[in-house]
Amino acid sequence: ESVSQSRSDINQEFQSPLVETESDGVKSRKMIVSSEPSEFNRKLQEQRWSQSVDSSSDVIVGLAMVSDRNETYRMRETLSTVFSDFCRKNLCQPLVDILGNFSNSCVEETCLQSILEPYLSFTAAKWVDRPIRDQELQFSEVSGTQLMQSLPAVPLALLFVTILLEQKVVLASSRRGMLMAASDAIMQLLKPLQWKHLLVPLVPESMMNDLVHYPAPFILGIPTDEKKSAEILSSLPGDVTLVDLDVGRVMLASEFVHDDSSASDGPGAAAGALRSQVLFLAESLGGIVGGAVDDSWASDSPLQIIPHDNNNKVDDFVSIRNICHDFILELLSGVHSCCLWIEEKSVEECTNGNEPAIVFD
């Protein structure tokens, strides 16, 4: 395929290898594979795996994909495509039997590759043999879609405003891929601005306690399944905002700003007023975000990335990104009116050819 293939070509609908056949009036379903797994089929016909296990107890059957390259999103989409393809055709039980059949040591080693090949080929089309710039764009769109599906509109807007105000933010999730995706998506929402502070999408357990007390603004990703995570997340400093990507909730820092003022309303009155304004702004902006997309929050699901529905989700994130972009440009349009240009010079400096000192307030 040409590396300049269009987005519509890349996102063409998946052609399922599952087909329905009819012989002597009997309908059956088959899967088209590149090589005939005779031993695998023989074992599958002898006894269904679901029939050989004790139905009174819970038995887990799973499929894991491992790669020595950074292909997390491709592998996740492959698994989602397999799952959705079988479920749409009411073949959930056969899928369990197929996976369970691999417990037989005599089945062909190449059989799993043959089964997954059409799904792997489909998901690889978005990455393989494409320019790095195109891959980066695809990665950003997938990251943004996952963040959008993990946070409702108002919490998503609150996260955006909090980051824009250069606050301390901790992202928490049991899914490490989600932490990486959220960090990348936040950077996309901030454009044309850039985050110049500390950014650690995946914090090692040994550094968690030190980094959450970092004195400057930061964005940290903390996996919730680490041993120390629960203790650290439950005792975060008061100036840290916690974003729970598994629940879809943003808990704004209780000490939003440091306020030493002694106003008539009491210490901290200005900080409390600012915090209320931030919440009000997030609610207003969240209403705009929610109105621009359909079903912007789908929580977590094994079907988060469905090939035939992915284009709409990507377009939804692009809409959110454009809203954030316009919001930032509107803020930046008032920068010049808020800056004071002060020149400090003396007669001696001018005669000596020195340039006057310019101070921005």
C-alpha positions in Angstrom: 0.0 0.0 0.0 1.1 3.5 -0.6 2.4 5.4 2.5 0.3 8.4 1.3 -3.0 6.5 1.6 -5.9 8.6 2.8 -7.5 8.5 6.2 -10.7 7.1 4.7 -8.7 4.2 3.2 -7.0 3.5 6.6 -10.3 3.5 8.5 -12.1 1.3 6.0 -14.5 -1.2 7.5 -13.1 -4.5 8.7 -13.8 -7.6 6.6 -14.6 -10.4 9.0 -13.1 -13.8 8.3 -16.2 -15.4 9.9 -18.6 -16.6 7.2 -21.9 -18.5 7.1 -22.2 -21.6 4.9 -25.0 -24.0 4.1 -24.7 -27.6 3.1 -27.7 -30.0 2.6 -30.0 -27.4 4.2 -27.8 -27.2 7.3 -26.3 -23.8 8.2 -22.9 -23.5 9.8 -20.3 -20.9 10.5 -16.7 -21.2 9.5 -13.6 -19.0 9.9 -11.4 -18.5 6.9 -7.7 -19.0 7.8 -4.5 -19.0 5.8 -3.6 -22.6 6.7 -5.9 -25.6 7.7 -5.3 -26.5 11.4 -6.3 -30.1 11.1 -5.3 -31.2 14.6 -6.9 -28.1 16.1 -10.2 -28.8 14.4 -10.1 -32.5 15.4 -9.7 -31.6 19.1 -12.4 -28.9 18.8 -14.8 -31.5 17.4 -14.0 -34.2 19.9 -15.0 -32.1 22.9 -15.9 -28.5 23.5 -13.7 -26.9 26.1 -16.7 -25.3 27.8 -18.2 -28.8 28.2 -15.0 -30.2 29.9 -14.9 -27.7 32.8 -16.9 -27.6 35.9 -19.8 -25.2 35.2 -20.4 -24.7 39.0 -17.2 -22.8 39.4 -15.9 -19.7 37.7 -13.2 -20.4 35.1 -11.4 -17.6 33.3 -10.2 -18.0 29.8 -8.1 -15.2 28.3 -6.0 -14.1 25.4 -2.9 -11.9 26.0 -0.7 -10.3 23.3 2.9 -9.6 24.0 5.3 -7.6 21.9 8.9 -6.4 22.2 8.0 -3.2 20.5 5.8 -0.3 21.5 2.5 -1.6 20.0 0.1 -1.2 22.9 -2.6 0.5 20.9 -2.4 -1.9 18.0 -2.6 -4.9 20.3 -5.5 -3.5 22.2 -7.4 -2.7 19.1 -6.7 -6.2 17.7 -8.2 -7.8 20.9 -11.2 -5.4 20.7 -11.7 -6.3 17.1 -11.6 -10.0 17.8 -14.0 -9.7 20.7 -16.5 -7.4 18.8 -16.4 -9.5 15.7 -17.3 -12.7 17.5 -19.9 -11.0 19.7 -21.7 -9.3 16.9 -22.2 -12.7 15.2 -23.4 -14.3 18.5 -20.3 -16.4 18.7 -19.1 -15.7 22.3 -19.4 -19.3 23.4 -17.4 -20.6 20.3 -14.7 -18.0 21.0 -14.4 -19.4 24.5 -14.1 -22.9 23.1 -11.5 -21.8 20.5 -9.3 -20.2 23.2 -9.8 -23.1 25.6 -8.8 -25.5 22.8 -5.2 -24.2 23.0 -4.9 -25.9 26.4 -4.3 -29.1 24.3 -0.6 -29.4 23.7 -1.0 -31.3 20.4 -2.7 -28.4 18.5 -0.6 -26.6 15.8 1.7 -23.9 17.2 0.8 -21.7 14.2 -2.9 -22.0 14.7 -3.3 -18.9 16.9 -1.3 -16.8 14.4 -3.6 -18.0 11.6 -6.7 -17.1 13.6 -5.4 -13.6 14.5 -3.8 -12.8 11.2 -6.8 -11.0 9.6 -7.3 -8.9 12.7 -3.6 -8.1 13.0 -3.4 -7.1 9.4 -6.4 -4.7 9.7 -5.0 -2.9 12.8 -1.5 -2.8 11.4 -2.7 -0.8 8.4 -2.9 2.3 10.7 0.8 2.1 11.6 3.0 -0.1 9.4 4.8 1.6 6.5 3.4 5.0 7.3 5.4 8.2 7.8 6.3 8.9 11.4 4.2 12.1 11.3 1.1 10.1 10.3 1.8 7.6 13.1 2.1 10.4 15.6 -1.2 11.9 14.4 -2.9 8.5 14.7 -1.4 7.9 18.2 -2.7 11.3 19.3 -6.2 10.7 18.0 -6.3 7.3 19.8 -5.0 8.8 23.0 -7.6 11.6 22.9 -10.4 9.2 22.2 -9.4 7.2 25.3 -9.3 10.2 27.5 -12.6 11.4 26.2 -14.1 8.0 27.0 -12.7 8.0 30.5 -14.0 11.4 31.7 -17.4 13.0 31.3 -17.6 16.4 29.7 -17.5 18.6 32.9 -14.7 16.7 34.6 -12.7 16.8 31.3 -13.2 20.5 31.2 -12.2 20.9 34.8 -9.0 18.9 34.1 -8.2 21.2 31.1 -8.7 24.4 33.1 -6.7 23.1 36.0 -3.8 22.2 33.7 -4.1 25.6 32.0 -3.7 27.3 35.4 -0.5 25.3 36.0 -1.6 23.3 39.0 -0.3 20.1 40.5 -2.2 17.2 38.9 -2.1 13.4 39.6 -3.6 11.0 37.1 -4.6 7.7 38.7 -5.7 4.5 36.9 -5.1 0.8 37.1 -4.5 0.9 33.3 -1.0 2.0 32.5 -1.9 2.5 28.9 -4.6 4.9 30.0 -2.1 7.0 32.0 0.2 7.3 28.9 -2.8 8.1 26.7 -4.2 10.8 29.1 -0.8 12.5 29.3 -0.4 12.7 25.6 -4.0 13.8 25.1 -3.6 16.6 27.6 -0.7 18.0 25.7 -2.8 18.0 22.6 -5.6 20.0 24.3 -3.0 22.6 25.4 -1.8 23.5 21.9 -0.6 26.1 20.9 0.7 26.3 24.5 3.3 23.9 25.8 3.6 22.3 29.3 7.1 23.4 30.6 6.8 21.8 34.0 7.4 18.3 35.3 5.6 15.5 33.3 5.9 11.9 34.3 3.2 9.8 32.6 4.1 6.6 34.6 5.7 7.2 38.0 7.8 4.3 39.4 6.6 3.1 42.8 10.0 4.1 44.4 9.5 7.7 43.4 5.8 8.2 44.1 6.1 9.7 47.6 8.9 12.1 46.5 7.3 13.4 43.3 3.8 14.1 44.8 5.6 16.6 47.2 7.4 18.3 44.3 7.3 22.1 45.0 6.5 23.2 41.4 3.5 22.4 39.0 3.5 18.8 37.7 1.5 16.1 35.9 2.1 12.6 37.3 0.6 9.3 36.3 0.3 6.8 39.2 -0.9 3.2 38.6 -3.4 2.3 41.3 -2.4 -1.4 41.5 1.0 -0.7 43.0 1.4 -1.6 46.7 2.0 2.0 47.9 -0.5 3.6 45.6 -3.6 3.5 47.9 -1.7 5.1 50.8 -0.2 7.8 48.7 -3.4 8.7 46.8 -5.3 8.9 50.1 -2.8 11.3 51.6 -2.0 13.7 48.8 -1.0 17.2 49.7 -3.8 19.8 49.8 -2.6 21.6 46.7 -2.8 18.5 44.4 -5.7 17.8 42.1 -6.6 14.1 41.7 -8.0 12.7 38.5 -9.4 9.2 38.7 -9.6 7.9 35.2 -11.2 4.6 36.2 -14.1 6.3 37.9 -14.3 9.4 35.7 -13.9 11.9 38.5 -11.8 15.0 39.1 -11.2 16.1 42.7 -10.0 19.7 42.7 -7.3 20.5 45.2 -8.7 21.9 48.5 -5.8 24.4 48.6 -6.2 25.7 45.1 -3.8 28.6 45.6 -1.5 29.8 48.4 -3.2 32.8 50.0 -1.6 34.7 52.8 -4.0 37.6 52.5 -5.8 38.9 55.6 -8.9 40.2 53.9 -11.9 41.2 56.0 -13.6 38.0 55.0 -10.7 36.1 56.6 -7.6 34.3 55.4 -8.1 32.2 52.3 -11.1 34.1 51.1 -9.5 35.0 47.8 -8.4 31.4 47.2 -11.9 30.1 47.9 -13.4 32.6 45.5 -10.9 31.6 42.8 -11.7 27.9 43.3 -15.4 28.6 43.0 -14.8 30.5 39.7 -12.7 27.6 38.3 -15.5 25.2 39.1 -18.1 27.5 37.5 -15.9 28.0 34.4 -15.4 24.2 34.1 -19.2 23.6 34.3 -19.8 26.2 31.5 -17.0 24.9 29.3 -18.1 21.3 30.0 -21.6 22.2 28.7 -20.0 23.3 25.4 -17.9 20.2 25.2 -20.9 17.9 26.0 -23.0 19.7 23.3 -20.3 19.2 20.7 -20.1 15.4 20.9 -22.4 12.5 21.2 -22.0 10.0 24.0 -18.7 11.6 25.0 -18.3 9.3 28.0 -18.4 5.5 27.6 -16.4 4.6 30.7 -14.1 1.6 30.2 -15.0 -1.3 27.9 -13.3 -4.0 26.0 -15.0 -2.4 23.0 -13.6 1.1 23.4 -12.1 0.9 20.0 -14.5 -0.5 17.5 -13.3 -0.3 13.8 -16.7 0.7 12.2 -17.4 3.3 14.9 -13.9 4.7 15.5 -14.2 7.5 13.0 -17.0 9.2 14.9 -15.0 8.9 18.2 -12.0 10.5 16.6 -14.1 13.3 15.2 -15.5 13.9 18.6 -12.0 14.4 20.1 -11.1 16.7 17.2 -14.2 18.8 18.1 -13.1 18.9 21.8 -9.5 19.8 20.8 -10.9 22.7 18.6 -13.0 24.0 21.5 -9.9 24.1 23.8 -7.9 25.7 21.0 -10.4 28.5 20.5 -10.6 29.0 24.3 -6.8 29.4 24.5 -6.7 31.8 21.6 -9.4 33.9 23.1 -7.3 34.1 26.3 -4.2 35.0 24.4 -5.9 37.7 22.4 -6.0 39.8 25.6 -2.4 39.3 26.6 -1.1 42.6 25.0 -3.7 44.7 26.8 -2.6 43.1 30.2 1.1 43.8 29.7 2.8 47.0 30.7 5.8 48.1 28.6 8.2 50.1 30.8 11.5 51.5 29.5 14.1 52.5 32.0 16.8 54.7 30.5 19.0 57.7 31.4 20.7 60.3 29.3 24.1 58.7 30.0 22.9 55.3 28.8 21.5 56.7 25.5 24.7 58.7 24.8 26.9 55.6 25.4 24.8 53.6 22.9 23.3 51.2 25.4 19.8 49.9 24.8 17.2 50.8 27.4 16.1 48.1 29.8 12.6 46.7 29.0 10.5 45.4 31.8 7.3 43.3 31.3 4.7 43.3 34.1 
